[in-house]
Amino acid sequence: MSAIFKREFSSYMRNVTGPLFIALILMFEGITCLVYNLVLSSPHFEYSLNYLQLVLIVAVPVLAMRSLAEDKRGRIDQLLYSLPMSLSRVVLGKYFAMIAILGIACGVMALYPVVLSFFGLTDFATAYCSLFAFFLLGAALLALCMFLSSLTESQIIAAVLSVGGVLFIYLLDMLAMVIPTNALVSFIALIILVLAVLAVVLALTKNVRITGLLAAVTIIPMIVTYVVDSSLYQGLFRSFTKSASLFSRYTNFGYGVFDLGTVVYYLSFIAFFLYLTYQSLEKKRWS
């Protein structure tokens, strides 16, 4: 895995992709920090990070678009399949290389609260808590975009899919506001969501038995629950949509609250999409 990590990391840094990602993050954070913290004399570094979330919509797809799509286009993936290591190590090596690039940008930003402390009082606990959450948010989005990159051979298509996926997650809060709260709409929306997830599982595993078992243990209890007490679904899909948003969960950290549940959610999100990436490569290997 270390060999994959070193190869990918050096490739990112020799290529324009890695420096461009770091430059985008630091440039926009520098601008927001200058305006918000210095010009407007605000001591809250964490507030400037809220505006930086928008940059991730573009910056993360730029970094992740070549993670696996380029290997497919250049048929390097065939070499990866023959390496004396599991594909899970290949996936982790590539992912950790992107995490290292993100870590460099966050490491530089960790100096900002120190600089701001020379101009006034700075709450270091809140500032670094928010920066930690920003790092986890970026790591979660990188896992999602890496999976999307594994689905195509074109970096352009991978970038478009990634921007669309990240933008959709960003807009989940707004979408939740227009979703009706009645029980029937929530029930139908959740069923559609479960069917979509099952379709992805079937496409990646090609295992009808496992997919059918998952369908039985999810859809049947949902139907029974709705028949017994439909009021339980009142506003449930809206609540689920809000809680599933990566960006909305970041908000608590911006107020200085260390939300352990959000940390677990981010880590689970990362693990889930890394697993999907592994399954995508396994499918490609045997096809």
Backbone as CSV, one residue per row, in Angstrom:
resi,resn,N_x,N_y,N_z,CA_x,CA_y,CA_z,C_x,C_y,C_z
1,MET,0.816,-1.203,0.000,0.000,0.000,0.000,0.857,1.265,0.000
2,SER,1.996,1.214,0.689,2.862,2.386,0.754,3.418,2.739,-0.623
3,ALA,3.675,1.703,-1.452,4.176,1.968,-2.798,3.120,2.692,-3.636
4,ILE,1.870,2.270,-3.515,0.769,2.941,-4.221,0.627,4.375,-3.734
5,PHE,0.716,4.556,-2.421,0.600,5.896,-1.844,1.700,6.814,-2.380
6,LYS,2.945,6.333,-2.353,4.066,7.167,-2.803,3.932,7.503,-4.282
7,ARG,3.526,6.521,-5.085,3.360,6.759,-6.520,2.280,7.799,-6.783
8,GLU,1.147,7.646,-6.113,0.033,8.566,-6.341,0.350,9.960,-5.812
9,PHE,0.944,10.029,-4.641,1.245,11.339,-4.054,2.256,12.106,-4.907
10,SER,3.310,11.421,-5.331,4.304,12.088,-6.182,3.702,12.481,-7.517
11,SER,2.781,11.663,-8.040,2.113,11.988,-9.296,1.258,13.237,-9.145
12,TYR,0.538,13.340,-8.028,-0.276,14.533,-7.783,0.588,15.784,-7.688
13,MET,1.724,15.675,-7.007,2.560,16.851,-6.781,3.368,17.239,-8.018
14,ARG,3.700,16.262,-8.869,4.390,16.589,-10.122,3.415,17.132,-11.153
15,ASN,2.172,16.653,-11.059,1.120,17.105,-11.958,0.561,18.423,-11.436
16,VAL,-0.240,19.095,-12.241,-0.837,20.357,-11.821,-1.984,20.137,-10.829
17,THR,-2.505,18.904,-10.744,-3.702,18.642,-9.952,-3.511,18.940,-8.470
18,GLY,-2.452,18.386,-7.873,-2.213,18.589,-6.446,-1.972,20.043,-6.077
19,PRO,-0.996,20.704,-6.712,-0.769,22.124,-6.415,-1.992,22.996,-6.683
20,LEU,-2.772,22.666,-7.732,-3.972,23.448,-8.030,-4.995,23.317,-6.916
21,PHE,-5.178,22.104,-6.406,-6.116,21.888,-5.306,-5.697,22.692,-4.085
22,ILE,-4.433,22.590,-3.713,-3.939,23.320,-2.543,-4.064,24.822,-2.758
23,ALA,-3.738,25.284,-3.969,-3.816,26.713,-4.265,-5.249,27.231,-4.179
24,LEU,-6.210,26.451,-4.694,-7.615,26.868,-4.635,-8.085,27.018,-3.187
25,ILE,-7.766,26.022,-2.381,-8.187,26.057,-0.980,-7.570,27.247,-0.262
26,LEU,-6.245,27.410,-0.389,-5.549,28.463,0.350,-5.889,29.849,-0.180
27,MET,-6.092,29.975,-1.487,-6.413,31.288,-2.050,-7.752,31.789,-1.531
28,PHE,-8.779,30.942,-1.615,-10.101,31.378,-1.191,-10.195,31.537,0.325
29,GLU,-9.515,30.672,1.071,-9.513,30.853,2.519,-8.740,32.112,2.906
30,GLY,-7.671,32.405,2.168,-6.926,33.634,2.425,-7.778,34.867,2.187
31,ILE,-8.577,34.834,1.107,-9.449,35.978,0.799,-10.524,36.144,1.865
32,THR,-11.211,35.041,2.208,-12.279,35.134,3.207,-11.732,35.500,4.579
33,CYS,-10.563,34.976,4.906,-9.952,35.293,6.194,-9.540,36.769,6.236
34,LEU,-9.001,37.269,5.138,-8.603,38.676,5.065,-9.803,39.600,5.243
35,VAL,-10.871,39.298,4.495,-12.054,40.165,4.534,-12.787,40.034,5.860
36,TYR,-13.057,38.801,6.244,-13.915,38.583,7.411,-13.180,38.829,8.722
37,ASN,-11.953,38.312,8.829,-11.252,38.383,10.108,-10.423,39.654,10.295
38,LEU,-9.823,40.150,9.214,-8.963,41.317,9.351,-9.682,42.621,9.021
39,VAL,-10.324,42.682,7.849,-11.008,43.913,7.456,-12.219,44.176,8.353
40,LEU,-13.027,43.132,8.598,-14.220,43.296,9.427,-13.935,43.074,10.922
41,SER,-12.680,42.785,11.244,-12.226,42.669,12.640,-12.987,41.606,13.429
42,SER,-13.276,40.477,12.805,-13.935,39.383,13.504,-12.888,38.387,14.007
43,PRO,-12.961,37.977,15.270,-11.968,37.035,15.801,-12.291,35.577,15.488
44,HIS,-13.413,35.335,14.811,-13.888,33.960,14.603,-13.349,33.399,13.284
45,PHE,-12.247,32.682,13.368,-11.678,32.032,12.185,-12.627,30.981,11.626
46,GLU,-13.380,30.338,12.508,-14.263,29.251,12.075,-15.354,29.740,11.121
47,TYR,-15.748,30.999,11.230,-16.798,31.514,10.349,-16.311,31.619,8.906
48,SER,-15.040,31.942,8.735,-14.510,32.042,7.372,-14.465,30.680,6.690
49,LEU,-14.356,29.613,7.491,-14.364,28.266,6.918,-15.726,27.899,6.338
50,ASN,-16.789,28.526,6.853,-18.125,28.246,6.323,-18.222,28.594,4.845
51,TYR,-17.580,29.694,4.443,-17.609,30.100,3.040,-16.736,29.188,2.177
52,LEU,-15.741,28.568,2.805,-14.814,27.719,2.050,-15.467,26.413,1.612
53,GLN,-16.603,26.053,2.225,-17.289,24.830,1.823,-17.673,24.865,0.343
54,LEU,-18.013,26.052,-0.156,-18.403,26.178,-1.559,-17.257,25.801,-2.496
55,VAL,-16.031,26.083,-2.080,-14.868,25.781,-2.918,-14.697,24.278,-3.088
56,LEU,-15.122,23.508,-2.080,-14.991,22.049,-2.156,-15.801,21.462,-3.306
57,ILE,-16.872,22.150,-3.703,-17.718,21.655,-4.795,-16.912,21.534,-6.083
58,VAL,-15.925,22.408,-6.263,-15.081,22.396,-7.460,-13.735,21.739,-7.175
59,ALA,-13.144,22.062,-6.025,-11.780,21.620,-5.733,-11.672,20.102,-5.569
60,VAL,-12.623,19.490,-4.869,-12.558,18.042,-4.633,-12.679,17.244,-5.936
61,PRO,-13.643,17.559,-6.821,-13.690,16.844,-8.105,-12.426,17.023,-8.940
62,VAL,-11.803,18.193,-8.868,-10.556,18.424,-9.614,-9.475,17.461,-9.129
63,LEU,-9.408,17.253,-7.825,-8.389,16.362,-7.273,-8.699,14.897,-7.534
64,ALA,-9.981,14.529,-7.417,-10.351,13.104,-7.454,-10.639,12.569,-8.844
65,MET,-10.803,13.440,-9.848,-11.267,12.972,-11.150,-10.307,12.003,-11.820
66,ARG,-9.021,12.121,-11.511,-8.038,11.253,-12.160,-7.641,10.058,-11.301
67,SER,-8.214,9.917,-10.107,-7.755,8.900,-9.170,-7.841,7.494,-9.753
68,LEU,-8.938,7.186,-10.453,-9.109,5.861,-11.052,-9.455,5.933,-12.535
69,ALA,-10.089,7.020,-12.962,-10.470,7.148,-14.366,-9.243,7.137,-15.273
70,GLU,-8.173,7.795,-14.847,-6.961,7.838,-15.673,-6.331,6.458,-15.804
71,ASP,-6.365,5.671,-14.727,-5.821,4.314,-14.789,-6.593,3.462,-15.784
72,LYS,-7.913,3.631,-15.815,-8.724,2.879,-16.764,-8.426,3.294,-18.195
73,ARG,-8.296,4.612,-18.406,-8.059,5.111,-19.758,-6.711,4.639,-20.288
74,GLY,-5.692,4.623,-19.412,-4.361,4.193,-19.828,-4.113,2.715,-19.663
75,ARG,-5.177,1.965,-19.282,-5.097,0.517,-19.053,-4.080,0.159,-17.970
76,ILE,-3.769,1.141,-17.088,-2.880,0.853,-15.967,-3.595,-0.008,-14.938
77,ASP,-4.920,0.032,-14.958,-5.677,-0.765,-13.994,-5.401,-2.255,-14.155
78,GLN,-5.072,-2.678,-15.395,-4.739,-4.089,-15.595,-3.484,-4.474,-14.824
79,LEU,-2.548,-3.517,-14.721,-1.334,-3.758,-13.941,-1.653,-3.811,-12.454
80,LEU,-2.569,-2.964,-12.019,-2.942,-2.946,-10.604,-3.551,-4.278,-10.187
81,TYR,-4.321,-4.895,-11.098,-4.957,-6.163,-10.777,-3.937,-7.287,-10.592
82,SER,-2.758,-7.119,-11.202,-1.740,-8.165,-11.124,-0.751,-7.954,-9.984
83,LEU,-0.892,-6.860,-9.243,0.027,-6.597,-8.140,-0.180,-7.616,-7.017
84,PRO,0.907,-7.941,-6.302,0.790,-8.920,-5.201,0.199,-8.286,-3.944
85,MET,-0.941,-7.665,-4.082,-1.642,-7.066,-2.942,-3.123,-7.015,-3.270
86,SER,-3.939,-6.941,-2.257,-5.383,-6.895,-2.472,-5.789,-5.538,-3.044
87,LEU,-6.932,-5.528,-3.725,-7.432,-4.276,-4.291,-7.808,-3.283,-3.196
88,SER,-8.132,-3.785,-2.019,-8.450,-2.871,-0.924,-7.247,-2.010,-0.569
89,ARG,-6.055,-2.571,-0.629,-4.837,-1.799,-0.357,-4.579,-0.789,-1.467
90,VAL,-4.905,-1.159,-2.692,-4.771,-0.225,-3.804,-5.694,0.974,-3.607
91,VAL,-6.944,0.679,-3.251,-7.920,1.748,-3.019,-7.472,2.645,-1.874
92,LEU,-7.020,2.040,-0.776,-6.590,2.831,0.373,-5.354,3.663,0.055
93,GLY,-4.408,3.081,-0.709,-3.204,3.826,-1.080,-3.536,5.063,-1.895
94,LYS,-4.429,4.909,-2.869,-4.845,6.043,-3.687,-5.625,7.069,-2.867
95,TYR,-6.479,6.583,-1.981,-7.284,7.496,-1.172,-6.415,8.291,-0.194
96,PHE,-5.482,7.614,0.456,-4.620,8.300,1.421,-3.717,9.330,0.732
97,ALA,-3.392,9.094,-0.541,-2.603,10.090,-1.280,-3.402,11.378,-1.437
98,MET,-4.696,11.255,-1.742,-5.544,12.449,-1.847,-5.740,13.100,-0.477
99,ILE,-5.862,12.268,0.562,-6.005,12.796,1.911,-4.762,13.592,2.309
100,ALA,-3.593,13.126,1.875,-2.352,13.836,2.195,-2.338,15.220,1.548
101,ILE,-2.854,15.321,0.316,-2.936,16.622,-0.357,-3.873,17.548,0.420
102,LEU,-5.026,17.012,0.813,-5.964,17.791,1.627,-5.325,18.174,2.955
103,GLY,-4.550,17.263,3.544,-3.897,17.532,4.815,-2.882,18.659,4.720
104,ILE,-2.192,18.768,3.580,-1.235,19.865,3.390,-1.963,21.207,3.443
105,ALA,-3.090,21.294,2.714,-3.870,22.536,2.709,-4.381,22.869,4.110
106,CYS,-4.899,21.861,4.818,-5.405,22.103,6.171,-4.268,22.421,7.140
107,GLY,-3.092,21.834,6.917,-1.943,22.126,7.763,-1.510,23.578,7.661
108,VAL,-1.530,24.122,6.438,-1.194,25.535,6.253,-2.257,26.416,6.905
109,MET,-3.530,26.027,6.739,-4.608,26.821,7.340,-4.567,26.780,8.861
110,ALA,-3.925,25.763,9.424,-3.815,25.682,10.881,-2.973,26.824,11.440
111,LEU,-2.192,27.473,10.589,-1.388,28.616,11.028,-2.204,29.895,11.115
112,TYR,-3.340,29.941,10.442,-4.137,31.166,10.393,-4.610,31.630,11.770
113,PRO,-5.162,30.743,12.611,-5.575,31.207,13.946,-4.422,31.776,14.758
114,VAL,-3.220,31.212,14.567,-2.052,31.734,15.280,-1.753,33.161,14.831
115,VAL,-1.816,33.381,13.511,-1.579,34.730,12.983,-2.649,35.697,13.488
116,LEU,-3.904,35.246,13.483,-5.005,36.109,13.923,-4.893,36.453,15.403
117,SER,-4.262,35.591,16.177,-4.147,35.850,17.614,-3.294,37.078,17.905
118,PHE,-2.460,37.479,16.951,-1.660,38.683,17.132,-2.496,39.957,16.980
119,PHE,-3.691,39.826,16.414,-4.547,40.991,16.179,-5.726,41.052,17.150
120,GLY,-5.881,40.028,17.979,-6.982,40.016,18.934,-7.160,38.638,19.535
121,LEU,-8.197,38.491,20.338,-8.469,37.214,20.987,-8.966,36.190,19.967
122,THR,-8.434,34.989,20.051,-8.841,33.904,19.144,-9.166,32.667,19.960
123,ASP,-10.312,32.095,19.706,-10.709,30.859,20.387,-10.091,29.686,19.621
124,PHE,-8.933,29.244,20.094,-8.208,28.191,19.381,-8.981,26.882,19.364
125,ALA,-9.684,26.569,20.455,-10.435,25.306,20.524,-11.496,25.259,19.427
126,THR,-12.261,26.333,19.302,-13.311,26.379,18.281,-12.716,26.400,16.886
127,ALA,-11.632,27.151,16.699,-11.002,27.269,15.385,-10.493,25.910,14.899
128,TYR,-9.778,25.201,15.761,-9.211,23.922,15.334,-10.254,22.813,15.298
129,CYS,-11.297,22.944,16.091,-12.423,22.011,16.008,-13.092,22.127,14.640
130,SER,-13.288,23.361,14.175,-13.895,23.600,12.866,-12.980,23.121,11.739
131,LEU,-11.675,23.344,11.908,-10.731,22.908,10.879,-10.693,21.381,10.789
132,PHE,-10.794,20.716,11.924,-10.849,19.252,11.937,-12.094,18.758,11.208
133,ALA,-13.236,19.417,11.463,-14.478,19.046,10.785,-14.379,19.322,9.288
134,PHE,-13.726,20.416,8.920,-13.540,20.729,7.498,-12.705,19.639,6.831
135,PHE,-11.682,19.160,7.518,-10.852,18.077,6.986,-11.675,16.811,6.776
136,LEU,-12.514,16.466,7.756,-13.364,15.275,7.630,-14.379,15.443,6.505
137,LEU,-14.923,16.654,6.368,-15.868,16.923,5.286,-15.195,16.726,3.934
138,GLY,-13.989,17.273,3.776,-13.255,17.081,2.529,-12.913,15.626,2.283
139,ALA,-12.551,14.901,3.352,-12.218,13.475,3.217,-13.434,12.670,2.776
140,ALA,-14.616,13.007,3.309,-15.838,12.306,2.927,-16.177,12.568,1.460
141,LEU,-16.037,13.803,1.028,-16.324,14.139,-0.369,-15.314,13.484,-1.308
142,LEU,-14.073,13.356,-0.878,-13.060,12.676,-1.694,-13.407,11.200,-1.874
143,ALA,-13.927,10.563,-0.825,-14.325,9.155,-0.936,-15.460,9.004,-1.944
144,LEU,-16.429,9.918,-1.900,-17.538,9.881,-2.852,-17.029,10.073,-4.283
145,CYS,-16.183,11.074,-4.497,-15.696,11.379,-5.847,-14.765,10.290,-6.368
146,MET,-14.047,9.625,-5.476,-13.200,8.507,-5.894,-14.060,7.368,-6.431
147,PHE,-15.167,7.096,-5.751,-16.074,6.061,-6.244,-16.628,6.432,-7.615
148,LEU,-17.036,7.675,-7.796,-17.581,8.115,-9.082,-16.515,8.039,-10.177
149,SER,-15.253,8.301,-9.808,-14.162,8.194,-10.777,-13.938,6.753,-11.217
150,SER,-14.271,5.797,-10.338,-14.075,4.378,-10.672,-15.101,3.868,-11.676
151,LEU,-16.138,4.664,-11.948,-17.213,4.213,-12.830,-16.972,4.530,-14.297
152,THR,-15.942,5.322,-14.605,-15.737,5.765,-15.975,-14.255,5.818,-16.323
153,GLU,-13.963,5.821,-17.612,-12.591,5.954,-18.089,-12.232,7.393,-18.420
154,SER,-13.210,8.264,-18.462,-12.990,9.656,-18.845,-12.876,10.546,-17.608
155,GLN,-11.801,11.323,-17.543,-11.634,12.252,-16.431,-12.698,13.347,-16.475
156,ILE,-13.090,13.753,-17.678,-14.109,14.795,-17.812,-15.443,14.308,-17.250
157,ILE,-15.822,13.087,-17.639,-17.080,12.523,-17.121,-16.993,12.342,-15.612
158,ALA,-15.829,11.893,-15.124,-15.643,11.729,-13.684,-15.793,13.064,-12.960
159,ALA,-15.235,14.136,-13.560,-15.335,15.467,-12.952,-16.780,15.949,-12.933
160,VAL,-17.501,15.730,-14.045,-18.913,16.166,-14.118,-19.754,15.398,-13.101
161,LEU,-19.557,14.081,-13.028,-20.295,13.278,-12.052,-19.980,13.722,-10.622
162,SER,-18.714,14.023,-10.372,-18.304,14.412,-9.025,-18.882,15.767,-8.634
163,VAL,-18.820,16.727,-9.558,-19.398,18.046,-9.271,-20.896,17.915,-9.019
164,GLY,-21.568,17.113,-9.856,-22.998,16.900,-9.670,-23.309,16.243,-8.345
165,GLY,-22.515,15.226,-7.966,-22.748,14.533,-6.702,-22.526,15.425,-5.493
166,VAL,-21.418,16.183,-5.508,-21.116,17.075,-4.385,-22.144,18.201,-4.309
167,LEU,-22.530,18.736,-5.473,-23.526,19.812,-5.500,-24.869,19.324,-4.982
168,PHE,-25.231,18.094,-5.321,-26.490,17.523,-4.835,-26.481,17.423,-3.311
169,ILE,-25.362,16.964,-2.758,-25.252,16.863,-1.305,-25.323,18.250,-0.664
170,TYR,-24.702,19.231,-1.319,-24.725,20.598,-0.786,-26.149,21.163,-0.767
171,LEU,-26.944,20.786,-1.769,-28.294,21.329,-1.889,-29.338,20.516,-1.123
172,LEU,-28.902,19.458,-0.431,-29.851,18.613,0.291,-30.672,19.411,1.304
173,ASP,-30.024,20.362,1.971,-30.748,21.173,2.960,-31.886,21.940,2.307
174,MET,-31.619,22.525,1.149,-32.644,23.293,0.445,-33.744,22.370,-0.080
175,LEU,-33.341,21.194,-0.561,-34.336,20.238,-1.045,-35.239,19.765,0.080
176,ALA,-34.674,19.631,1.270,-35.458,19.174,2.414,-36.576,20.154,2.759
177,MET,-36.347,21.424,2.475,-37.343,22.437,2.818,-38.588,22.361,1.938
178,VAL,-38.440,21.810,0.728,-39.582,21.760,-0.195,-40.244,20.389,-0.237
179,ILE,-39.694,19.440,0.500,-40.282,18.097,0.530,-41.492,18.093,1.458
180,PRO,-42.653,17.633,0.992,-43.839,17.559,1.865,-43.573,16.657,3.066
181,THR,-44.242,16.964,4.151,-43.998,16.218,5.386,-45.029,15.116,5.651
182,ASN,-46.030,14.953,4.760,-47.040,13.933,5.050,-46.447,12.528,4.957
183,ALA,-47.079,11.599,5.650,-46.533,10.256,5.837,-46.393,9.492,4.527
184,LEU,-47.378,9.600,3.626,-47.334,8.833,2.388,-46.161,9.254,1.515
185,VAL,-45.916,10.568,1.385,-44.797,11.058,0.586,-43.478,10.589,1.178
186,SER,-43.346,10.662,2.493,-42.117,10.207,3.149,-41.888,8.717,2.922
187,PHE,-42.963,7.936,3.036,-42.853,6.484,2.846,-42.413,6.148,1.422
188,ILE,-43.060,6.770,0.429,-42.715,6.500,-0.972,-41.287,6.936,-1.277
189,ALA,-40.894,8.106,-0.764,-39.544,8.614,-1.017,-38.491,7.696,-0.407
190,LEU,-38.742,7.190,0.791,-37.790,6.282,1.430,-37.702,4.947,0.699
191,ILE,-38.834,4.454,0.202,-38.828,3.212,-0.577,-38.005,3.392,-1.848
192,ILE,-38.199,4.519,-2.527,-37.432,4.803,-3.749,-35.942,4.882,-3.436
193,LEU,-35.599,5.512,-2.312,-34.196,5.616,-1.909,-33.591,4.244,-1.655
194,VAL,-34.330,3.389,-0.957,-33.845,2.032,-0.676,-33.669,1.246,-1.967
195,LEU,-34.617,1.368,-2.891,-34.513,0.664,-4.175,-33.297,1.142,-4.971
196,ALA,-33.007,2.436,-4.897,-31.833,2.967,-5.598,-30.544,2.384,-5.020
197,VAL,-30.473,2.305,-3.692,-29.296,1.713,-3.045,-29.166,0.240,-3.405
198,LEU,-30.280,-0.476,-3.423,-30.252,-1.895,-3.787,-29.818,-2.089,-5.239
199,ALA,-30.212,-1.156,-6.115,-29.792,-1.233,-7.516,-28.279,-1.079,-7.634
200,VAL,-27.700,-0.183,-6.825,-26.239,-0.009,-6.823,-25.554,-1.271,-6.309
201,VAL,-26.105,-1.848,-5.241,-25.526,-3.077,-4.678,-25.574,-4.208,-5.705
202,LEU,-26.697,-4.351,-6.405,-26.831,-5.403,-7.411,-25.867,-5.185,-8.569
203,ALA,-25.701,-3.923,-8.994,-24.810,-3.620,-10.111,-23.351,-3.913,-9.770
204,LEU,-22.988,-3.711,-8.508,-21.597,-3.905,-8.115,-21.286,-5.346,-7.753
205,THR,-22.234,-6.033,-7.129,-21.969,-7.391,-6.663,-22.442,-8.476,-7.622
206,LYS,-23.444,-8.151,-8.451,-24.051,-9.143,-9.346,-24.584,-10.347,-8.575
207,ASN,-24.911,-10.127,-7.317,-25.396,-11.211,-6.460,-26.864,-10.958,-6.139
208,VAL,-27.735,-11.693,-6.831,-29.176,-11.508,-6.649,-29.608,-11.949,-5.256
209,ARG,-28.970,-12.989,-4.729,-29.377,-13.509,-3.423,-29.121,-12.484,-2.318
210,ILE,-27.933,-11.893,-2.322,-27.616,-10.885,-1.300,-28.523,-9.675,-1.447
211,THR,-28.727,-9.239,-2.688,-29.591,-8.080,-2.924,-31.020,-8.358,-2.478
212,GLY,-31.505,-9.561,-2.774,-32.854,-9.924,-2.347,-32.985,-9.987,-0.834
213,LEU,-31.933,-10.498,-0.174,-31.946,-10.565,1.292,-31.979,-9.160,1.895
214,LEU,-31.161,-8.256,1.337,-31.158,-6.875,1.813,-32.513,-6.211,1.580
215,ALA,-33.125,-6.514,0.436,-34.451,-5.951,0.141,-35.478,-6.450,1.148
216,ALA,-35.387,-7.727,1.497,-36.358,-8.308,2.434,-36.241,-7.690,3.824
217,VAL,-35.008,-7.488,4.291,-34.812,-6.995,5.666,-34.989,-5.486,5.767
218,THR,-35.132,-4.796,4.642,-35.350,-3.341,4.690,-36.767,-2.952,4.270
219,ILE,-37.197,-3.436,3.120,-38.491,-2.992,2.582,-39.669,-3.590,3.346
220,ILE,-39.610,-4.886,3.671,-40.731,-5.518,4.380,-41.004,-4.855,5.732
221,PRO,-39.986,-4.631,6.580,-40.261,-3.928,7.845,-40.815,-2.517,7.634
222,MET,-40.374,-1.834,6.575,-40.892,-0.495,6.297,-42.379,-0.541,5.956
223,ILE,-42.764,-1.526,5.144,-44.175,-1.664,4.767,-45.027,-2.007,5.985
224,VAL,-44.534,-2.949,6.804,-45.280,-3.352,7.999,-45.442,-2.163,8.953
225,THR,-44.372,-1.404,9.139,-44.424,-0.247,10.031,-45.424,0.783,9.530
226,TYR,-45.430,1.000,8.218,-46.364,1.993,7.657,-47.816,1.542,7.827
227,VAL,-48.069,0.252,7.624,-49.434,-0.268,7.770,-49.900,-0.175,9.223
228,VAL,-48.992,-0.490,10.160,-49.352,-0.481,11.578,-49.560,0.943,12.090
229,ASP,-48.620,1.831,11.765,-48.713,3.212,12.263,-48.049,4.150,11.253
230,SER,-48.825,4.653,10.332,-48.279,5.515,9.278,-47.787,6.850,9.810
231,SER,-48.250,7.257,10.988,-47.833,8.551,11.536,-46.337,8.595,11.839
232,LEU,-45.722,7.432,11.973,-44.276,7.395,12.232,-43.476,7.963,11.065
233,TYR,-44.078,7.981,9.891,-43.382,8.494,8.699,-43.638,9.983,8.475
234,GLN,-44.397,10.592,9.368,-44.708,12.014,9.229,-43.415,12.839,9.323
235,GLY,-43.033,13.470,8.218,-41.833,14.301,8.195,-40.534,13.529,8.290
236,LEU,-40.601,12.194,8.193,-39.401,11.375,8.389,-38.382,11.570,7.280
237,PHE,-38.858,11.663,6.018,-37.905,11.798,4.915,-37.199,13.155,4.972
238,ARG,-37.930,14.197,5.367,-37.291,15.514,5.499,-36.216,15.479,6.580
239,SER,-36.526,14.838,7.695,-35.542,14.730,8.782,-34.333,13.907,8.348
240,PHE,-34.609,12.832,7.610,-33.518,11.995,7.117,-32.632,12.773,6.160
241,THR,-33.232,13.552,5.271,-32.476,14.333,4.298,-31.575,15.333,4.994
242,LYS,-32.093,15.995,6.010,-31.281,16.964,6.743,-30.115,16.289,7.464
243,SER,-30.399,15.168,8.102,-29.350,14.483,8.864,-28.315,13.836,7.959
244,ALA,-28.693,13.537,6.709,-27.760,12.891,5.781,-26.841,13.880,5.093
245,SER,-27.128,15.167,5.199,-26.325,16.177,4.517,-24.973,16.336,5.201
246,LEU,-23.910,16.151,4.454,-22.567,16.316,5.001,-22.316,17.758,5.415
247,PHE,-22.845,18.692,4.631,-22.565,20.103,4.882,-23.323,20.631,6.098
248,SER,-24.576,20.222,6.267,-25.340,20.713,7.414,-24.777,20.184,8.725
249,ARG,-24.219,18.983,8.700,-23.646,18.409,9.914,-22.390,19.166,10.350
250,TYR,-21.769,19.861,9.415,-20.570,20.635,9.738,-20.900,21.846,10.612
251,THR,-22.159,22.295,10.579,-22.556,23.543,11.226,-22.241,23.557,12.713
252,ASN,-22.489,22.450,13.417,-22.255,22.411,14.858,-20.808,22.727,15.214
253,PHE,-19.880,22.234,14.399,-18.470,22.497,14.665,-18.153,23.980,14.513
254,GLY,-18.874,24.639,13.599,-18.661,26.073,13.404,-19.035,26.894,14.615
255,TYR,-19.875,26.311,15.489,-20.266,26.994,16.724,-19.480,26.491,17.926
256,GLY,-18.444,25.729,17.660,-17.588,25.268,18.745,-18.062,24.025,19.448
257,VAL,-19.031,23.299,18.865,-19.553,22.074,19.467,-18.907,20.862,18.804
258,PHE,-18.190,20.065,19.584,-17.580,18.860,19.035,-18.633,17.760,19.012
259,ASP,-19.162,17.492,17.840,-20.257,16.536,17.661,-19.675,15.173,17.300
260,LEU,-19.607,14.286,18.275,-19.041,12.952,18.049,-19.875,12.169,17.037
261,GLY,-21.199,12.364,17.065,-22.062,11.676,16.113,-21.734,12.041,14.678
262,THR,-21.397,13.309,14.449,-21.027,13.749,13.109,-19.705,13.128,12.676
263,VAL,-18.755,13.025,13.598,-17.471,12.389,13.289,-17.688,10.943,12.870
264,VAL,-18.526,10.229,13.624,-18.838,8.833,13.285,-19.529,8.756,11.928
265,TYR,-20.433,9.704,11.659,-21.140,9.713,10.379,-20.173,9.940,9.224
266,TYR,-19.258,10.890,9.372,-18.269,11.144,8.325,-17.410,9.907,8.060
267,LEU,-16.940,9.278,9.145,-16.095,8.089,8.995,-16.871,6.942,8.358
268,SER,-18.144,6.796,8.720,-18.980,5.748,8.122,-19.218,6.026,6.648
269,PHE,-19.433,7.287,6.306,-19.625,7.693,4.909,-18.378,7.366,4.091
270,ILE,-17.214,7.657,4.655,-15.947,7.361,3.983,-15.792,5.860,3.769
271,ALA,-16.019,5.081,4.818,-15.872,3.629,4.723,-16.839,3.039,3.697
272,PHE,-18.062,3.551,3.657,-19.067,3.039,2.733,-18.649,3.246,1.279
273,PHE,-18.191,4.437,0.947,-17.841,4.714,-0.447,-16.483,4.117,-0.838
274,LEU,-15.600,3.939,0.113,-14.371,3.198,-0.195,-14.705,1.734,-0.489
275,TYR,-15.669,1.194,0.232,-16.102,-0.184,-0.037,-16.742,-0.282,-1.414
276,LEU,-17.565,0.699,-1.783,-18.174,0.697,-3.108,-17.106,0.809,-4.198
277,THR,-16.073,1.604,-3.938,-14.970,1.722,-4.895,-14.263,0.385,-5.068
278,TYR,-14.020,-0.294,-3.953,-13.401,-1.621,-3.998,-14.255,-2.590,-4.805
279,GLN,-15.564,-2.573,-4.572,-16.457,-3.462,-5.302,-16.482,-3.114,-6.790
280,SER,-16.399,-1.841,-7.109,-16.370,-1.417,-8.508,-15.130,-1.949,-9.220
281,LEU,-13.983,-1.904,-8.540,-12.747,-2.425,-9.130,-12.788,-3.945,-9.242
282,GLU,-13.371,-4.598,-8.245,-13.484,-6.065,-8.292,-14.353,-6.487,-9.478
283,LYS,-15.431,-5.751,-9.709,-16.302,-6.056,-10.844,-15.533,-5.905,-12.147
284,LYS,-14.729,-4.853,-12.249,-13.935,-4.613,-13.453,-12.898,-5.706,-13.644
285,ARG,-12.320,-6.161,-12.545,-11.289,-7.194,-12.633,-11.829,-8.481,-13.252
286,TRP,-13.000,-8.914,-12.820,-13.542,-10.200,-13.271,-14.352,-10.084,-14.565
287,SER,-14.559,-8.849,-15.044,-15.274,-8.693,-16.317,-14.302,-8.539,-17.482
